[in-house]
Amino acid sequence: MKILISGSGIAGLTLANCLLSYGYQPVVIEKASSFRSIGSVISLRGDALFVLSKLGLLEQVKKCGVVIETRRFVQADGSELRNIDFRKFHIQQGGSIGIHRFSLHNILYEAIKNQIDVRFNTTIQFLTQNEESVRVCFQDGKEESFDYVFGADGIHSQTRNLLMGNQFEEQLDVGFSVFTIPKPEIFIKNLDTNQTLESLMPGYYVQCGMDADFAWGMFIYKQKYREQLKDVNNKEFLLALCKDITWGVRDIIEQIDHPSTIFQDTMTLIKLSKWSEGRIVLVGDAAHAMTFMSGTGGGKSMLGAYHLVEELMNCSTHHEAFQNYESYLKQAVQKTQKKSIKAAHFSSSDNQIMVYFKKALLKYFPPFLMNAVLKNLFIVKPQNTKNTL
């Protein structure tokens, strides 16, 4: 069985690891020339931990985990609204691991790099398929036939565009920026190792954290602010966005050597009526992007990749396998998408009443009531994996 995986992100590399565990050696293509250390810390919960355990990679992930002991919500001047013991949150969620996105990516890649053909600087130009195979033409003009093509090439998927068009992207009026840099040598006011500082400001939300080696930042904002400052680079934009904050975030941003270190995009959902056509199937964000506010996008991508391979190995036809894979995830994905939209708008709201409510929620609400509100907005129950093949 000859399989092409388009995209070497978390979904694509999980697919490669799963197929390799069955003795198959897919071809993985990646449009970038190399992997970049971008993004910020992500949280791996039930779905992701289940898959990592099945692949034998969980212990490696635990060793690279980022410990966040406390989350401090503060006002612009650094005065504290609430201090949350994040270790208790991990326990309440049934266990979770924080990890830098690039660390997880590297673990998944190292597990397959010497056994699988990974082609950088490579994209699909066009493809055609019949009942028996998919004919792929790459951007260099070379053509090759595959039994199946897995499109794991992210929100702005070329595979999806060639297969179905790009009319399925639903952009919110919310933008985001993330970065990770080496831990600054200078003193950062108010920010200690193994904690995050977070501010819910009118029109934007900012989170910064630091561990023993790195500092990271995540910014969510009304898209109009980026449009108003469209002529400045990413670093200048973040400095302007945070001009009213004095607790130290600007000092961290100043340590960024090059604006390209900052990844910036518009929050986008992908809503498809189906995730496959013929011998081509979409996985991860290419099939069901849900904005990273859900906190489960990576886990759902990994679970989807694992389940797709399991179905393909155990079903009599690929049509049945693709249908089972989609049925298993789709309802949970749709629920998560709805919740992630609410979370994105809540975090970036500049409505004055909402601004006061967010401050009151953090400062005055008792823990049980605050947790109930946040659970309704943010927390998504992990997929039940007990009955997975």
DRENFI-592321 format. One record per residue (C-alpha): residue number from 1; residue in three letters; x, z, y. Coordinates in pm, 1 decimal. Layout:
# DRENFI-592321
ATOM	k	r	px	pz	py
ATOM	NUM	ALA	X	Z	Y .
...
***
This chain:
# DRENFI-592321
ATOM	k	r	px	pz	py
ATOM	1	MET	0.0	0.0	0.0 .
ATOM	2	LYS	154.2	-115.7	327.1 .
ATOM	3	ILE	36.1	70.0	638.7 .
ATOM	4	LEU	118.4	29.0	1006.1 .
ATOM	5	ILE	83.2	330.0	1236.2 .
ATOM	6	SER	69.4	236.0	1603.1 .
ATOM	7	GLY	184.8	533.9	1808.9 .
ATOM	8	SER	429.5	813.4	1732.8 .
ATOM	9	GLY	258.8	1104.7	1902.9 .
ATOM	10	ILE	122.4	1408.1	1721.9 .
ATOM	11	ALA	-151.8	1209.1	1545.6 .
ATOM	12	GLY	78.7	924.9	1443.1 .
ATOM	13	LEU	354.5	1148.9	1311.1 .
ATOM	14	THR	103.0	1365.1	1123.9 .
ATOM	15	LEU	-28.2	1049.5	957.6 .
ATOM	16	ALA	326.0	950.9	863.6 .
ATOM	17	ASN	396.5	1294.1	713.1 .
ATOM	18	CYS	70.9	1292.1	515.6 .
ATOM	19	LEU	132.2	944.4	376.1 .
ATOM	20	LEU	490.7	1032.7	289.4 .
ATOM	21	SER	365.8	1333.3	90.8 .
ATOM	22	TYR	187.6	1081.7	-135.3 .
ATOM	23	GLY	496.2	865.3	-170.6 .
ATOM	24	TYR	399.4	597.1	82.0 .
ATOM	25	GLN	632.7	481.7	356.7 .
ATOM	26	PRO	433.2	349.8	651.5 .
ATOM	27	VAL	585.5	158.0	940.4 .
ATOM	28	VAL	554.9	349.8	1267.4 .
ATOM	29	ILE	578.2	165.7	1600.1 .
ATOM	30	GLU	624.0	324.2	1943.1 .
ATOM	31	LYS	610.9	144.5	2277.5 .
ATOM	32	ALA	858.2	385.0	2442.2 .
ATOM	33	SER	1233.4	343.4	2399.5 .
ATOM	34	SER	1277.3	708.9	2301.1 .
ATOM	35	PHE	1093.8	1039.5	2292.1 .
ATOM	36	ARG	1071.3	1236.5	2615.5 .
ATOM	37	SER	1050.1	1614.1	2659.5 .
ATOM	38	ILE	732.9	1617.3	2868.0 .
ATOM	39	GLY	413.4	1821.2	2866.6 .
ATOM	40	SER	370.5	2195.4	2855.4 .
ATOM	41	VAL	299.3	2466.7	2599.4 .
ATOM	42	ILE	10.4	2395.8	2363.1 .
ATOM	43	SER	-179.9	2634.9	2138.2 .
ATOM	44	LEU	-208.0	2560.0	1767.6 .
ATOM	45	ARG	-505.3	2720.0	1596.6 .
ATOM	46	GLY	-693.1	2690.0	1269.0 .
ATOM	47	ASP	-709.6	2310.4	1237.4 .
ATOM	48	ALA	-344.1	2249.6	1319.5 .
ATOM	49	LEU	-214.9	2549.8	1123.7 .
ATOM	50	PHE	-405.0	2434.7	815.6 .
ATOM	51	VAL	-244.2	2089.6	827.0 .
ATOM	52	LEU	103.5	2222.5	900.5 .
ATOM	53	SER	73.1	2457.2	604.2 .
ATOM	54	LYS	-28.6	2169.4	376.5 .
ATOM	55	LEU	272.9	1968.7	496.0 .
ATOM	56	GLY	511.4	2259.7	444.8 .
ATOM	57	LEU	603.7	2271.1	814.0 .
ATOM	58	LEU	428.4	2588.9	924.3 .
ATOM	59	GLU	731.5	2816.0	897.8 .
ATOM	60	GLN	939.2	2580.2	1112.3 .
ATOM	61	VAL	666.7	2580.9	1374.8 .
ATOM	62	LYS	651.5	2960.3	1370.7 .
ATOM	63	LYS	1028.1	2978.4	1430.0 .
ATOM	64	CYS	993.2	2752.4	1736.2 .
ATOM	65	GLY	684.4	2931.7	1866.3 .
ATOM	66	VAL	652.2	3045.8	2225.5 .
ATOM	67	VAL	534.2	3403.2	2264.1 .
ATOM	68	ILE	296.5	3457.7	2555.4 .
ATOM	69	GLU	232.1	3829.0	2580.0 .
ATOM	70	THR	26.5	3842.5	2898.5 .
ATOM	71	ARG	-172.9	3611.1	3121.5 .
ATOM	72	ARG	-187.4	3731.6	3481.0 .
ATOM	73	PHE	-454.6	3583.6	3704.0 .
ATOM	74	VAL	-347.9	3620.4	4065.5 .
ATOM	75	GLN	-452.2	3519.2	4412.5 .
ATOM	76	ALA	-245.8	3289.5	4631.6 .
ATOM	77	ASP	-30.2	3577.7	4757.3 .
ATOM	78	GLY	36.6	3708.5	4405.9 .
ATOM	79	SER	-204.0	4002.0	4419.3 .
ATOM	80	GLU	-347.7	4056.3	4073.7 .
ATOM	81	LEU	-707.6	3985.7	3978.8 .
ATOM	82	ARG	-675.4	4052.1	3606.6 .
ATOM	83	ASN	-406.0	4104.5	3347.0 .
ATOM	84	ILE	-497.6	3988.9	2996.6 .
ATOM	85	ASP	-313.6	4096.9	2683.5 .
ATOM	86	PHE	-283.3	3753.7	2525.0 .
ATOM	87	ARG	-163.2	3893.0	2194.6 .
ATOM	88	LYS	-513.5	4033.6	2137.3 .
ATOM	89	PHE	-660.5	3691.2	2213.1 .
ATOM	90	HIS	-445.4	3536.8	1940.0 .
ATOM	91	ILE	-577.0	3792.4	1691.8 .
ATOM	92	GLN	-938.1	3739.9	1801.3 .
ATOM	93	GLN	-898.7	3364.1	1747.5 .
ATOM	94	GLY	-789.9	3417.5	1390.5 .
ATOM	95	GLY	-426.7	3356.2	1470.9 .
ATOM	96	SER	-265.1	3091.1	1686.8 .
ATOM	97	ILE	83.8	2975.5	1778.2 .
ATOM	98	GLY	204.5	2865.7	2118.3 .
ATOM	99	ILE	467.6	2591.9	2110.1 .
ATOM	100	HIS	617.4	2336.2	2344.0 .
ATOM	101	ARG	460.6	1999.2	2272.8 .
ATOM	102	PHE	802.2	1837.1	2235.3 .
ATOM	103	SER	906.8	2103.9	1982.9 .
ATOM	104	LEU	607.5	2029.3	1759.9 .
ATOM	105	HIS	668.9	1658.3	1802.4 .
ATOM	106	ASN	1033.1	1698.7	1703.5 .
ATOM	107	ILE	943.2	1896.6	1389.0 .
ATOM	108	LEU	699.7	1626.8	1278.6 .
ATOM	109	TYR	954.1	1352.9	1352.9 .
ATOM	110	GLU	1252.2	1518.5	1185.4 .
ATOM	111	ALA	1050.6	1551.7	864.3 .
ATOM	112	ILE	1012.0	1172.2	830.4 .
ATOM	113	LYS	1277.8	998.5	1041.4 .
ATOM	114	ASN	1522.8	928.9	757.2 .
ATOM	115	GLN	1253.6	809.1	516.9 .
ATOM	116	ILE	1025.5	593.4	729.7 .
ATOM	117	ASP	1082.9	286.0	945.5 .
ATOM	118	VAL	1019.9	396.0	1305.7 .
ATOM	119	ARG	1045.0	107.8	1553.0 .
ATOM	120	PHE	1082.9	189.5	1922.9 .
ATOM	121	ASN	1014.5	-56.2	2205.5 .
ATOM	122	THR	748.5	-212.6	1987.5 .
ATOM	123	THR	381.0	-284.9	2056.3 .
ATOM	124	ILE	104.7	-493.4	1902.9 .
ATOM	125	GLN	41.3	-819.0	2087.1 .
ATOM	126	PHE	-263.2	-919.1	1885.9 .
ATOM	127	LEU	-406.6	-874.6	1537.3 .
ATOM	128	THR	-644.5	-1049.4	1301.6 .
ATOM	129	GLN	-792.0	-926.9	976.7 .
ATOM	130	ASN	-980.0	-1041.6	670.2 .
ATOM	131	GLU	-1112.7	-858.0	363.9 .
ATOM	132	GLU	-765.1	-823.0	214.9 .
ATOM	133	SER	-519.2	-754.1	498.4 .
ATOM	134	VAL	-443.4	-726.0	869.3 .
ATOM	135	ARG	-207.7	-977.0	1030.7 .
ATOM	136	VAL	-16.7	-821.7	1320.6 .
ATOM	137	CYS	180.0	-1006.9	1586.7 .
ATOM	138	PHE	425.2	-786.1	1776.2 .
ATOM	139	GLN	532.7	-831.6	2135.9 .
ATOM	140	ASP	855.3	-1005.1	2027.9 .
ATOM	141	GLY	655.9	-1275.3	1849.9 .
ATOM	142	LYS	727.5	-1155.9	1495.4 .
ATOM	143	GLU	430.9	-1136.7	1257.8 .
ATOM	144	GLU	372.5	-912.4	958.6 .
ATOM	145	SER	82.9	-835.2	721.7 .
ATOM	146	PHE	-40.6	-485.6	638.2 .
ATOM	147	ASP	-307.6	-343.9	411.0 .
ATOM	148	TYR	-424.4	-111.2	689.8 .
ATOM	149	VAL	-352.1	-44.7	1056.4 .
ATOM	150	PHE	-392.7	306.8	1196.6 .
ATOM	151	GLY	-428.4	316.3	1573.6 .
ATOM	152	ALA	-283.3	649.5	1688.2 .
ATOM	153	ASP	-167.1	527.4	2027.5 .
ATOM	154	GLY	-344.6	770.9	2255.3 .
ATOM	155	ILE	-609.7	765.1	2524.0 .
ATOM	156	HIS	-508.1	425.8	2659.3 .
ATOM	157	SER	-487.7	276.4	2310.7 .
ATOM	158	GLN	-371.3	-82.7	2277.4 .
ATOM	159	THR	-509.4	-91.2	1923.7 .
ATOM	160	ARG	-854.2	15.0	2043.4 .
ATOM	161	ASN	-839.1	-233.3	2329.3 .
ATOM	162	LEU	-759.9	-520.7	2092.9 .
ATOM	163	LEU	-1023.4	-408.9	1844.7 .
ATOM	164	MET	-1312.9	-303.9	2067.8 .
ATOM	165	GLY	-1215.4	-343.3	2432.8 .
ATOM	166	ASN	-1149.0	-64.3	2681.4 .
ATOM	167	GLN	-1502.7	1.4	2800.7 .
ATOM	168	PHE	-1511.6	329.7	2609.5 .
ATOM	169	GLU	-1295.0	529.3	2851.7 .
ATOM	170	GLU	-1493.9	781.9	3057.0 .
ATOM	171	GLN	-1282.6	918.9	3339.7 .
ATOM	172	LEU	-1370.4	1247.1	3506.7 .
ATOM	173	ASP	-1306.8	1309.1	3876.2 .
ATOM	174	VAL	-1035.9	1552.9	3765.4 .
ATOM	175	GLY	-662.4	1488.0	3755.2 .
ATOM	176	PHE	-386.7	1684.5	3587.1 .
ATOM	177	SER	-10.0	1721.7	3601.5 .
ATOM	178	VAL	217.7	1898.4	3352.3 .
ATOM	179	PHE	590.9	1954.2	3323.7 .
ATOM	180	THR	854.6	2152.5	3136.1 .
ATOM	181	ILE	1202.8	2219.5	3273.6 .
ATOM	182	PRO	1499.7	2433.7	3167.9 .
ATOM	183	LYS	1451.2	2794.9	3272.0 .
ATOM	184	PRO	1561.8	2824.9	3636.0 .
ATOM	185	GLU	1871.8	3032.7	3701.5 .
ATOM	186	ILE	1726.1	3155.9	4029.3 .
ATOM	187	PHE	1486.2	3449.2	4042.3 .
ATOM	188	ILE	1120.3	3343.5	4037.7 .
ATOM	189	LYS	908.0	3593.9	4223.6 .
ATOM	190	ASN	636.4	3763.8	4013.4 .
ATOM	191	LEU	699.5	3555.7	3699.3 .
ATOM	192	ASP	855.1	3730.6	3399.9 .
ATOM	193	THR	958.3	3590.7	3063.9 .
ATOM	194	ASN	680.5	3556.1	2804.1 .
ATOM	195	GLN	396.8	3558.7	3051.0 .
ATOM	196	THR	193.4	3313.2	3255.6 .
ATOM	197	LEU	77.6	3333.3	3614.7 .
ATOM	198	GLU	-248.2	3154.3	3689.6 .
ATOM	199	SER	-450.7	3093.3	4003.9 .
ATOM	200	LEU	-799.9	2946.0	4033.5 .
ATOM	201	MET	-788.0	2797.9	4381.6 .
ATOM	202	PRO	-1054.5	2599.9	4571.5 .
ATOM	203	GLY	-1034.8	2254.5	4416.3 .
ATOM	204	TYR	-750.8	2319.9	4175.0 .
ATOM	205	TYR	-609.3	2544.5	3905.2 .
ATOM	206	VAL	-244.0	2617.9	3843.1 .
ATOM	207	GLN	-68.1	2785.2	3552.4 .
ATOM	208	CYS	303.6	2852.6	3522.2 .
ATOM	209	GLY	484.1	3019.6	3236.8 .
ATOM	210	MET	834.3	3097.9	3121.8 .
ATOM	211	ASP	1008.6	3180.3	2795.7 .
ATOM	212	ALA	1374.7	3240.0	2715.1 .
ATOM	213	ASP	1466.8	2872.1	2755.9 .
ATOM	214	PHE	1204.3	2688.0	2957.5 .
ATOM	215	ALA	959.5	2712.0	3245.7 .
ATOM	216	TRP	644.3	2502.9	3247.8 .
ATOM	217	GLY	352.6	2424.5	3471.3 .
ATOM	218	MET	1.5	2286.0	3437.1 .
ATOM	219	PHE	-213.8	2175.8	3729.8 .
ATOM	220	ILE	-577.3	2066.0	3725.0 .
ATOM	221	TYR	-730.8	1933.9	4044.9 .
ATOM	222	LYS	-1002.0	1727.6	4201.6 .
ATOM	223	GLN	-885.2	1368.4	4180.5 .
ATOM	224	LYS	-953.3	1322.5	4551.9 .
ATOM	225	TYR	-644.3	1530.5	4636.0 .
ATOM	226	ARG	-417.0	1288.8	4449.7 .
ATOM	227	GLU	-589.9	993.2	4610.8 .
ATOM	228	GLN	-536.3	1144.8	4954.5 .
ATOM	229	LEU	-164.2	1173.1	4878.0 .
ATOM	230	LYS	-123.0	854.4	4674.7 .
ATOM	231	ASP	189.8	749.2	4864.0 .
ATOM	232	VAL	400.9	1052.3	4765.0 .
ATOM	233	ASN	577.3	1108.9	4434.8 .
ATOM	234	ASN	457.5	1359.0	4175.2 .
ATOM	235	LYS	687.7	1639.3	4288.5 .
ATOM	236	GLU	591.9	1605.3	4655.2 .
ATOM	237	PHE	227.1	1600.7	4555.5 .
ATOM	238	LEU	249.4	1928.2	4363.0 .
ATOM	239	LEU	436.2	2094.4	4649.9 .
ATOM	240	ALA	162.6	1982.4	4889.0 .
ATOM	241	LEU	-113.6	2088.3	4648.3 .
ATOM	242	CYS	34.2	2440.3	4621.4 .
ATOM	243	LYS	118.3	2482.5	4989.1 .
ATOM	244	ASP	-105.5	2790.5	5020.6 .
ATOM	245	ILE	43.3	2970.3	4718.0 .
ATOM	246	THR	326.4	3213.6	4785.3 .
ATOM	247	TRP	372.9	3381.2	4445.1 .
ATOM	248	GLY	654.4	3152.1	4330.3 .
ATOM	249	VAL	509.5	2832.3	4189.1 .
ATOM	250	ARG	671.0	2624.6	4464.0 .
ATOM	251	ASP	1011.3	2768.8	4370.4 .
ATOM	252	ILE	960.4	2641.3	4016.1 .
ATOM	253	ILE	851.9	2296.3	4133.3 .
ATOM	254	GLU	1160.7	2276.0	4355.9 .
ATOM	255	GLN	1375.8	2304.5	4040.2 .
ATOM	256	ILE	1241.8	1973.8	3904.8 .
ATOM	257	ASP	1528.6	1724.4	3920.8 .
ATOM	258	HIS	1324.0	1406.2	3907.2 .
ATOM	259	PRO	952.6	1336.8	3971.7 .
ATOM	260	SER	931.6	1139.2	3644.0 .
ATOM	261	THR	965.2	1471.6	3460.9 .
ATOM	262	ILE	608.6	1542.0	3570.3 .
ATOM	263	PHE	342.6	1377.4	3355.0 .
ATOM	264	GLN	31.7	1291.6	3552.3 .
ATOM	265	ASP	-298.9	1130.7	3457.3 .
ATOM	266	THR	-674.5	1146.7	3502.1 .
ATOM	267	MET	-875.5	1348.3	3250.7 .
ATOM	268	THR	-1041.5	1091.9	3027.8 .
ATOM	269	LEU	-1282.2	1107.9	2736.5 .
ATOM	270	ILE	-1312.2	844.1	2466.4 .
ATOM	271	LYS	-1662.6	799.0	2326.3 .
ATOM	272	LEU	-1699.6	547.9	2045.1 .
ATOM	273	SER	-1996.6	464.8	1825.7 .
ATOM	274	LYS	-1752.7	406.9	1538.0 .
ATOM	275	TRP	-1384.1	477.8	1476.1 .
ATOM	276	SER	-1302.1	189.5	1243.6 .
ATOM	277	GLU	-1362.3	-176.5	1188.3 .
ATOM	278	GLY	-1262.4	-349.3	868.0 .
ATOM	279	ARG	-911.5	-235.5	772.3 .
ATOM	280	ILE	-828.9	-90.6	1114.7 .
ATOM	281	VAL	-904.8	273.8	1196.9 .
ATOM	282	LEU	-844.9	488.0	1506.0 .
ATOM	283	VAL	-708.2	841.6	1494.9 .
ATOM	284	GLY	-659.4	1121.5	1749.3 .
ATOM	285	ASP	-704.3	1051.1	2118.8 .
ATOM	286	ALA	-741.9	679.7	2049.5 .
ATOM	287	ALA	-1068.7	764.9	1872.4 .
ATOM	288	HIS	-1196.4	1075.9	2046.2 .
ATOM	289	ALA	-999.5	1204.6	2344.8 .
ATOM	290	MET	-1170.5	1517.2	2477.3 .
ATOM	291	THR	-958.0	1636.8	2774.5 .
ATOM	292	PHE	-691.9	1895.5	2699.2 .
ATOM	293	MET	-912.8	2169.6	2850.9 .
ATOM	294	SER	-1063.9	2208.7	2504.3 .
ATOM	295	GLY	-734.0	2343.8	2375.1 .
ATOM	296	THR	-808.3	2179.9	2038.6 .
ATOM	297	GLY	-724.6	1812.3	2092.1 .
ATOM	298	GLY	-393.9	1832.9	1908.7 .
ATOM	299	GLY	-548.0	2028.7	1623.1 .
ATOM	300	LYS	-837.4	1784.9	1585.0 .
ATOM	301	SER	-591.3	1492.9	1585.8 .
ATOM	302	MET	-385.5	1655.5	1311.7 .
ATOM	303	LEU	-690.2	1749.7	1105.2 .
ATOM	304	GLY	-830.2	1398.1	1144.0 .
ATOM	305	ALA	-501.2	1241.5	1033.1 .
ATOM	306	TYR	-481.6	1469.1	730.1 .
ATOM	307	HIS	-842.5	1413.3	629.5 .
ATOM	308	LEU	-817.0	1034.7	673.0 .
ATOM	309	VAL	-521.1	1015.3	435.5 .
ATOM	310	GLU	-689.9	1246.1	184.3 .
ATOM	311	GLU	-1002.3	1029.9	184.2 .
ATOM	312	LEU	-799.7	711.0	150.2 .
ATOM	313	MET	-620.7	855.4	-152.2 .
ATOM	314	ASN	-937.9	979.2	-321.4 .
ATOM	315	CYS	-1209.1	724.8	-239.3 .
ATOM	316	SER	-1272.9	406.3	-434.2 .
ATOM	317	THR	-1281.7	187.9	-120.2 .
ATOM	318	HIS	-1135.2	210.9	229.5 .
ATOM	319	HIS	-1487.0	163.2	371.1 .
ATOM	320	GLU	-1597.4	486.5	205.0 .
ATOM	321	ALA	-1278.2	664.2	310.7 .
ATOM	322	PHE	-1311.7	564.4	675.8 .
ATOM	323	GLN	-1680.6	661.7	682.1 .
ATOM	324	ASN	-1611.0	1003.3	527.5 .
ATOM	325	TYR	-1326.0	1067.9	770.9 .
ATOM	326	GLU	-1545.4	990.5	1069.7 .
ATOM	327	SER	-1844.2	1190.1	941.1 .
ATOM	328	TYR	-1626.4	1493.6	879.6 .
ATOM	329	LEU	-1503.4	1516.4	1239.6 .
ATOM	330	LYS	-1749.3	1342.7	1468.0 .
ATOM	331	GLN	-2006.6	1615.4	1527.2 .
ATOM	332	ALA	-1740.1	1876.1	1602.7 .
ATOM	333	VAL	-1561.7	1633.8	1836.1 .
ATOM	334	GLN	-1878.1	1561.9	2032.2 .
ATOM	335	LYS	-1948.1	1933.6	2080.2 .
ATOM	336	THR	-1590.9	1989.5	2194.5 .
ATOM	337	GLN	-1606.3	1700.5	2439.6 .
ATOM	338	LYS	-1911.7	1851.9	2608.9 .
ATOM	339	LYS	-1742.1	2189.5	2638.5 .
ATOM	340	SER	-1418.2	2038.6	2768.3 .
ATOM	341	ILE	-1603.9	1861.7	3048.2 .
ATOM	342	LYS	-1754.6	2191.8	3162.2 .
ATOM	343	ALA	-1415.7	2361.1	3147.9 .
ATOM	344	ALA	-1247.0	2088.0	3352.5 .
ATOM	345	HIS	-1509.6	2097.9	3625.0 .
ATOM	346	PHE	-1512.8	2478.7	3630.0 .
ATOM	347	SER	-1135.1	2502.8	3670.9 .
ATOM	348	SER	-1117.3	2243.2	3950.2 .
ATOM	349	SER	-1436.7	2323.9	4139.7 .
ATOM	350	ASP	-1412.0	2346.9	4518.4 .
ATOM	351	ASN	-1774.7	2450.8	4563.1 .
ATOM	352	GLN	-1762.1	2765.9	4776.0 .
ATOM	353	ILE	-2013.0	2956.1	4564.6 .
ATOM	354	MET	-1819.5	2866.6	4250.0 .
ATOM	355	VAL	-1492.9	2971.9	4415.1 .
ATOM	356	TYR	-1637.4	3318.2	4486.4 .
ATOM	357	PHE	-1781.5	3336.1	4134.6 .
ATOM	358	LYS	-1444.4	3261.0	3973.1 .
ATOM	359	LYS	-1279.3	3535.7	4176.3 .
ATOM	360	ALA	-1555.9	3784.5	4094.9 .
ATOM	361	LEU	-1542.7	3688.1	3725.5 .
ATOM	362	LEU	-1176.7	3781.1	3705.7 .
ATOM	363	LYS	-1178.0	4082.2	3933.4 .
ATOM	364	TYR	-1505.8	4260.2	3866.1 .
ATOM	365	PHE	-1667.1	4145.6	3541.2 .
ATOM	366	PRO	-1617.7	4386.3	3246.8 .
ATOM	367	PRO	-1413.3	4231.4	2964.6 .
ATOM	368	PHE	-1705.8	4167.9	2729.8 .
ATOM	369	LEU	-1900.6	3978.9	2998.4 .
ATOM	370	MET	-1600.1	3782.0	3121.6 .
ATOM	371	ASN	-1514.2	3686.0	2763.7 .
ATOM	372	ALA	-1870.4	3567.8	2704.7 .
ATOM	373	VAL	-1852.6	3337.7	3008.2 .
ATOM	374	LEU	-1510.0	3200.1	2915.5 .
ATOM	375	LYS	-1612.5	3153.7	2552.8 .
ATOM	376	ASN	-1903.3	2939.3	2664.3 .
ATOM	377	LEU	-1669.8	2727.1	2876.3 .
ATOM	378	PHE	-1347.1	2706.6	2684.0 .
ATOM	379	ILE	-1334.7	2844.3	2332.4 .
ATOM	380	VAL	-1413.6	2608.9	2048.7 .
ATOM	381	LYS	-1456.0	2729.5	1692.5 .
ATOM	382	PRO	-1194.6	2574.6	1460.8 .
ATOM	383	GLN	-1313.0	2316.5	1206.6 .
ATOM	384	ASN	-1404.4	2457.1	866.2 .
ATOM	385	THR	-1126.1	2335.6	639.8 .
ATOM	386	LYS	-1226.0	2518.4	321.3 .
ATOM	387	ASN	-1396.3	2215.5	171.2 .
ATOM	388	THR	-1128.8	1967.6	267.0 .
ATOM	389	LEU	-1013.9	1756.1	-27.0 .
***
